[in-house]
Amino acid sequence: MGAHHPKCPARLRAVECYWLPALETFKPERLLVSAGFDAHRDDDLAMLDLVKADYAWVTEKIKTVAERHAAGRIVSVLEGASVTIVTPRPAFRPVR
């Protein structure tokens, strides 16, 4: 899974064990991503404690599913976060 914050592996395992298999079963024609950053460790609202590397990891997994089933089609919508310093970099990774 890479170098993630110590409190995050269970959340990332949920992506790997539940989200990704569901996407593989569903075989989407395109992926719509609501890119919110409330789960970032600097955002006090959700307290999910994710870091930028976690968002990048999830993005790479989404891109892999999109390439396999959706001809790479991803629509990503940026949501707000209460901490603006966390949004710029990971928010635009899917469009690269």
N, C-alpha and C positions, 0 to 999 in steps of 0.2 A: 504493500500500500504506500510505501514511501515514508518520508519523514513528516509525520503529523504530530500535532500537539498531543500530549499523553492522554488527555481526557476524551479524545475524539474517536478512537478506533471502533467503539461499539456503534456509533452513528454511521461510520463509513462502512462497517460490515453490514449494516441494514441496507445500505445502497447496493452493496455487492450481493447480498443474499436474497433481497426481496425486490427492489426496484429493477435491477438489471435482468433477472430472470423473467420478470413480468413483461418487460419490454421485448425480450427475445421471443417470448410466447406470442405476444401481440403483433410483432413485426410491423411497426408503424410506417406509414408512407411519408411522414414528416414528423419532426419533433418540435413541440412548442415548449419553450423553457421560460418560466417566470423567474428571472434572476434576482432574487431578493437577498439581502445581506444582513438580515436581522439575526441570523445564527452566528455571526462573527463574534469572536471573543471580546472585541472592543465595544460591542453593542449590548447594553444592559437589559434590553427588553426580553429577549428569548433565552439568554444564558446557555446556548448550546455549545459555545466555546470553539467554534471552527476558526481556522486560520486560512490565509490566502492559499496555501498549498492544498488545503482540503477542497476549496472551490475549484482549483485547477485540476485536481484529481477527478472530481465529479464531472467537470467539463470534458476531460479526455475520455471518460467512460461514455458520456452522452455522444460525443463525436464518433466513437467507435460503433455504437448502435446505429447512428444516423448513416454512417458510411455503409454498413452491412445491409440495412433494410430500407433506407430512405434516400438513396443516392446522395447522401451528405446533406440533405435538406434539414436545416435547423432555423427556427424563428425564435429569437431570444428577446424578451422584453425586460428592460431594467426597471426594477421596483426601487422604492426608497429604502433607506436605512437611517437609523437615528444617528449614526456615526458616519459622516461623509468621507472621511479619509480611507475607509475600507472599500469603497465602491469602484474607483476607476480601473485598476488593473484587471482584476478577475472578471469584471463585467463584460469586457470586450474580447475575452479569449475565444469564445465560440465563433466570432466572425472572422478570425484570422485564417 
